[in-house]
Amino acid sequence: MKPLGVIMSAALNTRAGCGMAVAMLLTGASITQAQDYPVKPIRMISPFAAGGGADTVARFFAQKLSASLQQQVIVDPRPGAGSIIGTELAAKALPDGYTLLIVNDTHAINTNLRSKLPYDPIKDFAPVTLIASTPFLLIVHPALPVKSTQDLIKLAKSKPGEINYASSGNGTVAHFAGEFFRIAAGINIVHVPYRGITGAVIDVTSGAAQMMIVSPLSALPLVRSGKLRALAVTSAERARALPDLPAVRESGLKGFDFTSAYGLLAPRGTLDAAIGVVNQGIVRALKTDEVQARLKDECAEPVGSTPDQWQKYLIAQTAVYGKLVRASGMKVE
């Protein structure tokens, strides 16, 4: 996984000098606004359920972007329908630079699971930046008699269909992570979807569900308190914050690598100059000691990509999730 010039074309009325003058005035106004941007609060739409890792990331970076831009960035929570409600709202928003959308890999997932979306996940948005990437944690209830990924695989193979894994819902990143592990390990484990990450984590903590693959943001405090047991991280390498926790691929699942990313999008047509300002605001925030320490503590890696790099990531991940949908036969009810 690992700004930009503004080119504006006005539809000038060549048959009327006044029409041309109006167009020129409007163009000049747009450029002036871009130079002064931002002059009012920015709305960051968060399409995620409250309390989950993605919602926490949205609120944290809205705060840091506010400080970087010296302008308030207000989180507008619009969860529902697997993040589609908030994403559609952003796609149809005025492309004036004052609406942003924070997304994770669910943005690439939905196009592979839904036959019809009320927006195009690539064409209806302007990329801003990939903020950070994060692995997931393979966790189990402490009563499950396993101490490692190898132990879990052996147990699952000895009891096909008897071990279940929780997720935050059908078609979510956590669901894909669980399916990726199931296929890679060649085991028969049963998916139990919840309506949001909070209920899933609570049930694994209580023992009502036995395991899940989850964002560190949602599980690390419970792991550190001993209420959950972490077996591995899902990234290709060990996480800086958890150097003693092995990667799943160390269990023998060669090539296993499952990470997610958080990034910002804007409605299609948003001025490149405004996108550049936000991009650089995030990059500045990522360089601060506070943000670096916070990301490390939560197993996330700062990125701060260019818009083009972020766009390429989304396109590539869309293809990856498409392959997984076909291999697993996943469907959204």
N, C-alpha and C positions, 0 to 999 in steps of 0.2 A: 504494500500500500504506500503501499508505499508502492496600475489599474489602468486603468485602461482608457484609451482615447474615446471620445464621444463622437460618433458619426451619425448625424441626423439628416434625414431627407424630408423636405416639406413638399406637400402637394401644392405647388404654386399655381395660382390661377393666372395663366398667361394672357387671358383676354381682359383682365381688369387689374390695373395698377394698384388699386386699393386692396384687392385680394392678396397681391404679392406682398404689400406692405404689412398686412395683418399677419401673414405667415412668417415674415421675417421677425416681427415683434414677438410672436409666440415662441419662435425658436430661440431668440435672445433671452426670453424669460426663463425657458427651460435650462439654458446653460447657466444663467445666473443662479438659479435655484441649486444646481448641481455644485457650483462653486461654494455656495454658502452652507450646503448640506452638512449636518442636519440642523434645522432651525426649530424643530419641535420634537416631541417624544416619538419614539419608534415603537411600533407594536411587534412583538415576537410571538407568533402563534405557536403554541405547543400542543400537538395533537395526541399527547400521551396521557394516560391515567395518572391522577395525582398520587404521589408517594412512591412511584417507581423510579428506577435509575435514570431513565430518559427525562422524566419531568424534573428531577433534581439537577441534571446537567443543564437543562433549559434555564432554570432559575439562576443557577450559578453563573452561567456565561452571560445572561442578560445583565446581571449586576456588574460583571467585569467589563462588558462592552459599554455600559453606561459610563463607567469611570474613564474608559479609554477615549470615548467620543465626547465626553463632557456634555452628554445629553441623555435624558432618561430613556431607558429601554424597558418597556412594560410587557411582562409575560401575559398572554391572553390564552388561558387553557381551553382547548376545544377538543376533548377526547371523544372517542366513539367510533364504532365501525372499523376497528383495526387501524386507526389514525386517518381514515378517509375523510371524516367530517372536517377536521381542522385543515387538512391538506387541500380539500376542495375550496374552502373559504379563502385560503391563501392564493390559490390559482386564479380566483375570480376577483381578487383585490386590485385596487388601483395601483399601477406600477410606478409609483412616485417615490420609491425608496423608503417609505415609512411603514411598510409591512415586510416582515421577514418570517420565514418558516424554519423551525429547527426539525431535523429529521434524523432517523437512524436507518438501519438497513431495511426496516419495514417498508420504506419508500420503494426500494428495489423489489421487495417481495410481492407487494400487492398486485403489481402488473402481471405476475406469473400465476396468481391464485384467483384473480377476479376476471371473469370474461368481459366485464364492462366496468370501466371506471369513469367518473364524471370529470376526469382531467387526464392529460397525458403526463406521466411522471417525468419525462425528459423535455418534451417540446413546450410545455406550459410553464416552465420555470427557468429562471436565470440562475446559474450556479454562483455562489459567493465564496465559500471556503469549506474544506473538510477540517473540522476543528481538532478532533482527536480520535484515536482508535482505541479499542479496549478488547481484551480477551474476556472470556466468561469463566466461571468457576464450575467444576463438576462437584456437586455437593450431595451428601446423603444424610439421613437421620442417623444420629450416633448409635442407635440401637441396631442398625443394619450391620451384620458381622463382616465388614470389609474395611481394610485399612489403605487400600490402593486401588488404582484403576484396574490392575490385573485381577485383584480379588473380586471386584465388582463384575467384571466380564465373566469370570469363572462361575460366580454365583448365578448370574443371569442365564448362563448356558445350562446350568444344572437344574434351573427352575424356569423353563420357558413359559412366558406369559404370566408369571406370578409377580414380577416386579414392575411397578408403575413409575412413570416419571411425570412430574407436574410441569405445566407451562402457564404462561400468562394468557393463553387463549389460542385457538386455532389460527394458524397462519402468522403467529408472532415470531420474532427472532428467537425466543426461547424454544418455541416448538421446532423451528428449523434446526436449532442446535442439538436438540434431543434426537431428532431424526437422523442428523448427520452422524451422531455418535452411534445410534442403533445400527445404521447401515455399515459404518466403518468397522464396528466390532463384531458384526454378524450375530447379533443377539435379538431375542424376542422380548421386548419390554413394551408396556402398554402406556399409551399417552392419555393423560388426564388433564384436559384444559380447564382453566379457571378464567373468571372475568377480571383480569388484571393480575399484576405480579404480587400484590400484597397478600391476597388469599392463597396463592400458590405457595409462597414462602412460609406463611403461617402453618399450612397443612404439612409441609415437609418438616417444619420445626416440631410440630406436635406428633408426627409419626403417622398421620392420616395418609400421607403420600410418602414414598420412600426416597426419592431422589429427584434432582432436576439439574439443568445447566442454566445458570443465571448470571446476570450482571453482578460484578463485585459490589457495585453501589448498593444493591439490594440485599446482599448476603454477608459481606465482610464483618459487620458488627456482630452478627449472630455466630459466625465462625470463630471470631476472636473471643466470644464469651462462652464457647463450648457447646452452644445449643445446636449447631450444625457442624458437620465434619466436611472439610474440603479435601478432595482427593487429588485434584489436578487443575491446572489452567488449560484452556483450550487453544492458546496461541502456539505458534511454532517453537517459541523459546519461553523460558521461565520469565515471570513478571519481576520487574525490578523491586517492587514492594513486597514480594513473597518469594524470595530466592530459594527457600527450602521446599517450596511446593513444586513438584515436577510438572512438566507439560504432559498432556495426554499421549503425545506421540512417543514419549519415553517408555510407555507400557508395551510398545511393540506395534502400535498403530502408525506405521510410517506415513509421513505426509499429512497427518492430521493437523489441520490448522483452521480454526474457526474464530474469527474476530468480527466485531461490528464497529461502525464508525458513526460519529455525530457530526453533522454539518449544517450549514445554512443555505437556504434557497430564497429567492425573491420571485415575485410574479414576472412572467415573461414580459419584456419590454422595459424593465427597470433600467434607468440610465447606467451605463458602465461606470460613470464617474461616482455615482452613489454606491455601487457595488464595490468599487475600489476603496472608498472610504471605510466601509464596514469591514472589508477584507483586512485592511491594514490595522483597523481597530482590534480585531481578533488576534492578529499576529503580535501586536504590541502586548496585549493581555497575556498571551501564551509565554512571553519572555519574562514575565514578572516572577519573582521568587515564590510568591504566594500561590500562583496558579501552578507553577511547576511542582511545588510540594504537594498541593492538593491532588493533582493528577497522578503523581507517583504513588501517593498513599492509597489511591483507589484503582491502582493497576492500569491506569490509562496512559497512553503515549501522546504527547502533544504533536500536532502536525502543522496546521496553519498553511494549507496548500493554496495554490493559485486557483482561480475559478475553473480553468481548463483541466487541471489535474483532478479536481473534484468531480467534474462532469465525466471524465474518463473512468473514474472509480465507480460512479453510479452505473454507467453502461456495462462495465465489466461485472459488477456484482449482480446486475439484473440477469446476465447470462448464467452466472454461477447458480443462482437460486432457481432459475429455470431448469437446469439439469437436475437439481435436487428434487424439485417437484415431480419431474418425470420418473426419477428413480424410486421415489418413495410412494408415489400415487397419492400424494397429499391433496386434500380437497377442503374447501371452506364450506361448512354447512349453512 
